[in-house]
Amino acid sequence: MKVLFFDIDGTLIDNETKQVPKSALKAIKEAREAGHLTFINTGRVECIIENIKNRFNMDGYICGCGTQIVIGDKTIFEKRIEHNRCIEIKRLLKKYNLDGILEARQGIYFPAKPFVYPEITERIYDAMCSVIEPSLGEFDRNDYEFDKFCIIEDPRFSRSDIKSFIDECQDFDIIDRGAGFYECVPNPCSKGKAVLQVLDYYNIALEDAYVFGDSMNDLPMFTCGVKNRILLGEHDTALEEYATYFAKKVSEDGIYLSMKELNLI
């Protein structure tokens, strides 16, 4: 039995078309029929993976870059940012003039309009509206916690002090996703640590685990010790030195063809 961990965006879903290829659905189905375990391992929090859960019949889900691990219908691990720290993060976003997106199991929170960087943040907000109805302008409410958050600036004409913000957030792993977009995950959570927790839960060796990814928040999956690391065709080049297999793009049946060649199906 093998355990397979899949990122969502750019791995199971094509970044351009936002579609899941039929071949990817077929590959997951055949892998489970062959007796393997399959897991989503995503930066998305739970409230924005419902459409994926409905499409794929997985054994479990790692959400929010390892801040929540669900096996079957049981949550075996969860970490939320402490309440007062959530309030402080919102204060720092305002202090350093940054747009932020607060991500929680129960919902997604955007600041009030006008955004600091409307060209970028409006686009992200519109994309989020296709998945869930996000909360807008509720940063002043202090009756909720969140699991992780993202920060946004425009490097072409930055009006923010992002360095000072990062200096005050040493308790987070801040992942530079490029183009002024940063994903902030509370330490010690990561996609890689979550993989190891799942392997420990099932008592499965690193040699029998496979990770599939494409972007920088997948780096912890590629460096956690798992022996089989599949990099999808469109990817961040910084991951290349860690990959053991280079797949085609997801839109070119990269998931199905790689799993076939690796004798997983």
Backbone torsions as a table, in degrees:
resi	resn	phi	psi	omega
1	MET	NA	133.7	176.8
2	LYS	-111.5	160.7	173.9
3	VAL	-120.3	128.3	-175.9
4	LEU	-116.7	130.8	-178.8
5	PHE	-118.5	126.6	-174.2
6	PHE	-121.7	125.2	164.5
7	ASP	-64.8	164.8	178.6
8	ILE	-98.6	-70.8	-170.4
9	ASP	-71.9	120.3	-177.6
10	GLY	87.0	-7.4	-179.5
11	THR	-117.2	-58.0	174.1
12	LEU	-95.8	-27.0	179.1
13	ILE	-114.1	131.5	177.0
14	ASP	-69.2	129.7	-176.0
15	ASN	-65.4	-29.4	-177.5
16	GLU	-83.7	-50.7	-175.5
17	THR	-87.0	-17.4	-175.7
18	LYS	61.7	25.0	-179.1
19	GLN	-108.2	151.6	172.6
20	VAL	-96.5	117.3	178.4
21	PRO	-61.8	143.5	177.5
22	LYS	-59.0	-31.5	-178.7
23	SER	-65.8	-31.8	178.1
24	ALA	-69.2	-41.7	175.9
25	LEU	-60.3	-42.3	179.9
26	LYS	-64.1	-40.9	-178.4
27	ALA	-64.0	-43.8	179.7
28	ILE	-63.7	-43.8	-179.7
29	LYS	-60.7	-45.1	-178.5
30	GLU	-68.6	-34.3	178.9
31	ALA	-64.2	-42.9	179.7
32	ARG	-68.5	-36.5	176.7
33	GLU	-65.2	-27.6	178.0
34	ALA	-81.0	-2.5	176.3
35	GLY	98.2	6.0	179.6
36	HIS	-86.2	156.4	174.4
37	LEU	-94.6	139.6	-179.9
38	THR	-126.5	137.4	-178.5
39	PHE	-134.4	139.5	163.8
40	ILE	-76.7	140.1	173.5
41	ASN	-136.5	96.6	-166.8
42	THR	-128.5	158.0	170.5
43	GLY	-77.8	-16.5	179.4
44	ARG	-67.3	143.3	172.4
45	VAL	-82.4	169.0	-168.5
46	GLU	-58.5	-37.0	-174.1
47	CYS	-67.3	-14.7	-179.2
48	ILE	-115.5	25.4	172.1
49	ILE	-119.9	9.3	-177.2
50	GLU	-58.3	-40.4	179.9
51	ASN	-64.7	-33.9	177.9
52	ILE	-71.7	-43.5	178.6
53	LYS	-59.3	-34.0	179.4
54	ASN	-74.3	-26.5	-179.0
55	ARG	-85.8	-40.6	-176.6
56	PHE	-108.7	134.9	174.7
57	ASN	-95.8	92.4	-175.2
58	MET	-100.6	163.4	175.5
59	ASP	-80.6	-21.4	179.9
60	GLY	-173.8	176.9	-173.7
61	TYR	-142.4	129.3	170.3
62	ILE	-106.3	118.4	-173.9
63	CYS	-116.2	158.2	173.4
64	GLY	58.9	40.3	-179.0
65	CYS	54.5	44.8	174.3
66	GLY	89.4	7.6	178.6
67	THR	-81.3	-10.0	175.6
68	GLN	-147.8	132.9	176.8
69	ILE	-125.2	122.8	179.5
70	VAL	-119.5	125.8	173.7
71	ILE	-116.8	120.1	-171.6
72	GLY	63.2	-120.8	176.1
73	ASP	-112.3	19.0	-177.0
74	LYS	-114.1	126.5	174.3
75	THR	-83.0	115.1	-177.4
76	ILE	-96.3	-13.0	177.9
77	PHE	-156.2	140.7	172.4
78	GLU	-154.6	144.1	176.9
79	LYS	-138.7	125.3	174.6
80	ARG	-112.8	150.9	174.7
81	ILE	-69.2	133.4	-177.0
82	GLU	-58.0	144.9	-169.3
83	HIS	-53.6	-50.7	-177.9
84	ASN	-66.6	-30.6	176.7
85	ARG	-69.3	-34.8	175.3
86	CYS	-59.7	-44.7	178.7
87	ILE	-62.5	-41.2	-179.9
88	GLU	-65.7	-39.8	178.4
89	ILE	-59.6	-44.8	179.2
90	LYS	-63.1	-36.8	177.4
91	ARG	-65.7	-41.0	-179.5
92	LEU	-67.5	-37.1	177.2
93	LEU	-58.9	-43.0	179.1
94	LYS	-69.6	-43.0	-178.5
95	LYS	-58.7	-42.0	-175.3
96	TYR	-100.9	11.6	170.5
97	ASN	60.2	51.3	-179.9
98	LEU	-118.5	143.0	166.8
99	ASP	-76.5	141.0	178.1
100	GLY	-133.2	151.7	173.1
101	ILE	-123.7	117.7	-178.1
102	LEU	-96.0	125.3	-172.6
103	GLU	-114.1	121.2	-178.5
104	ALA	-131.4	161.0	176.7
105	ARG	-56.9	-34.2	-174.1
106	GLN	-90.6	-12.3	-178.3
107	GLY	172.4	174.9	179.6
108	ILE	-117.3	135.1	-174.3
109	TYR	-120.8	125.2	175.2
110	PHE	-109.5	154.9	175.5
111	PRO	-71.7	171.9	177.8
112	ALA	-70.0	149.6	172.4
113	LYS	-80.6	153.8	0.0
114	PRO	-74.4	141.7	178.2
115	PHE	-70.3	157.7	176.4
116	VAL	-63.5	-41.5	180.0
117	TYR	-123.6	76.6	-171.7
118	PRO	-60.3	-34.8	-176.5
119	GLU	-60.7	-39.8	-178.2
120	ILE	-86.9	-49.1	-172.4
121	THR	-69.2	-34.6	176.2
122	GLU	-62.3	-39.6	-179.9
123	ARG	-64.8	-41.9	178.6
124	ILE	-67.4	-40.6	178.8
125	TYR	-61.6	-45.8	179.9
126	ASP	-62.1	-40.8	178.7
127	ALA	-64.7	-39.5	179.3
128	MET	-64.9	-34.8	-179.0
129	CYS	-64.5	-19.6	177.3
130	SER	-77.6	-12.1	-177.5
131	VAL	-111.0	-40.7	-175.1
132	ILE	-153.0	160.0	174.0
133	GLU	-89.8	101.7	-177.2
134	PRO	-75.1	156.8	174.2
135	SER	-81.7	136.4	-175.7
136	LEU	-121.7	128.9	174.8
137	GLY	73.2	30.6	-177.8
138	GLU	-115.3	26.5	177.9
139	PHE	-67.8	-22.9	-179.8
140	ASP	-77.7	-15.6	175.0
141	ARG	-73.6	136.9	-179.6
142	ASN	-119.6	28.7	-177.5
143	ASP	-106.5	22.2	178.3
144	TYR	-145.4	154.3	171.6
145	GLU	-111.1	166.1	175.3
146	PHE	-136.1	165.3	-171.8
147	ASP	-95.4	-35.9	-179.6
148	LYS	-157.6	177.0	177.4
149	PHE	-155.7	164.3	175.9
150	CYS	-122.5	150.7	175.0
151	ILE	-123.1	150.4	-172.8
152	ILE	-132.9	132.6	167.4
153	GLU	-138.5	170.1	175.1
154	ASP	-113.8	105.2	-175.4
155	PRO	-62.8	-14.5	179.4
156	ARG	-71.6	-33.9	178.8
157	PHE	-150.9	65.5	-174.7
158	SER	-67.1	135.6	174.1
159	ARG	-116.0	19.3	-173.0
160	SER	-118.5	158.4	173.4
161	ASP	-106.7	75.6	-174.3
162	ILE	-70.6	-31.3	179.8
163	LYS	-62.5	-44.5	179.7
164	SER	-65.8	-36.5	176.8
165	PHE	-60.6	-48.1	-179.0
166	ILE	-62.3	-38.7	178.8
167	ASP	-60.2	-29.5	-179.5
168	GLU	-93.0	6.5	-179.1
169	CYS	-126.7	47.5	-178.9
170	GLN	-69.9	-12.1	178.4
171	ASP	-87.5	10.9	178.9
172	PHE	-127.1	146.3	166.6
173	ASP	-86.2	114.1	-176.3
174	ILE	-103.4	111.5	-172.7
175	ILE	-98.1	119.2	178.5
176	ASP	-80.2	107.6	-179.4
177	ARG	-89.8	-0.8	178.7
178	GLY	93.7	157.7	176.3
179	ALA	57.4	33.0	176.2
180	GLY	80.0	16.2	-179.4
181	PHE	-112.7	125.2	-177.3
182	TYR	-126.6	135.2	179.3
183	GLU	-105.9	127.9	-171.5
184	CYS	-117.0	115.2	-172.9
185	VAL	-118.2	129.7	-178.5
186	PRO	-65.6	131.0	174.4
187	ASN	-66.2	143.9	6.5
188	PRO	-99.1	22.3	-174.7
189	CYS	-69.3	146.6	172.3
190	SER	-167.2	164.4	174.9
191	LYS	-61.0	-36.2	-178.8
192	GLY	-69.1	-44.7	178.7
193	LYS	-62.4	-36.2	178.6
194	ALA	-66.1	-38.6	175.9
195	VAL	-57.9	-45.8	-179.0
196	LEU	-64.8	-35.5	177.3
197	GLN	-64.7	-40.2	178.6
198	VAL	-67.3	-42.9	178.7
199	LEU	-61.5	-40.3	178.0
200	ASP	-65.2	-38.4	179.5
201	TYR	-59.0	-41.4	-178.6
202	TYR	-95.2	-5.2	-175.9
203	ASN	58.0	52.2	-179.2
204	ILE	-113.2	139.4	-174.6
205	ALA	-76.2	156.2	177.7
206	LEU	-58.4	-32.3	-179.1
207	GLU	-66.6	-20.6	-177.5
208	ASP	-102.6	16.1	178.0
209	ALA	-112.4	145.4	179.5
210	TYR	-131.6	131.0	177.0
211	VAL	-117.8	140.0	-178.4
212	PHE	-123.7	123.0	-178.6
213	GLY	-157.9	-177.5	-176.2
214	ASP	-151.2	-17.9	-171.3
215	SER	-127.5	176.4	-170.0
216	MET	-66.2	-25.0	176.5
217	ASN	-75.8	-3.8	172.8
218	ASP	-88.7	-8.2	-178.1
219	LEU	-54.4	-43.3	178.1
220	PRO	-60.7	-29.7	174.6
221	MET	-66.1	-36.4	-174.6
222	PHE	-82.0	-10.2	-176.6
223	THR	-123.0	11.7	-175.9
224	CYS	-89.0	-2.4	178.9
225	GLY	110.5	-9.5	176.4
226	VAL	-60.8	137.2	-172.0
227	LYS	-84.9	-17.7	-175.2
228	ASN	-119.9	110.0	-170.9
229	ARG	-127.3	107.4	-172.5
230	ILE	-102.5	122.3	-177.2
231	LEU	-105.9	122.5	-178.3
232	LEU	-73.3	159.6	-169.3
233	GLY	-56.1	-43.1	174.9
234	GLU	-97.4	113.4	-170.3
235	HIS	-151.8	167.1	172.0
236	ASP	-76.5	125.9	-173.8
237	THR	-64.0	-19.9	179.7
238	ALA	-65.4	-17.0	179.8
239	LEU	-85.3	-12.8	-170.0
240	GLU	-60.9	-37.6	-177.0
241	GLU	-68.1	-15.8	-177.8
242	TYR	-100.5	-9.7	-174.9
243	ALA	-78.6	144.7	173.7
244	THR	-105.8	-11.5	-179.7
245	TYR	-150.9	132.4	178.9
246	PHE	-106.1	114.9	-177.4
247	ALA	-95.5	166.5	171.7
248	LYS	-73.5	172.6	177.2
249	LYS	-62.3	153.4	179.5
250	VAL	-58.7	-35.5	-180.0
251	SER	-70.6	-15.2	177.6
252	GLU	-104.4	27.9	178.0
253	ASP	65.7	33.4	-177.4
254	GLY	-59.8	-37.5	180.0
255	ILE	-66.8	-51.6	-176.3
256	TYR	-63.0	-47.8	-175.5
257	LEU	-65.7	-39.2	179.8
258	SER	-67.4	-42.1	179.6
259	MET	-65.6	-34.6	177.2
260	LYS	-65.8	-46.5	-177.2
261	GLU	-68.3	-29.4	179.7
262	LEU	-87.1	7.6	177.0
263	ASN	60.7	33.8	175.7
264	LEU	-89.5	-20.6	177.8
265	ILE	-136.8	NA	NA
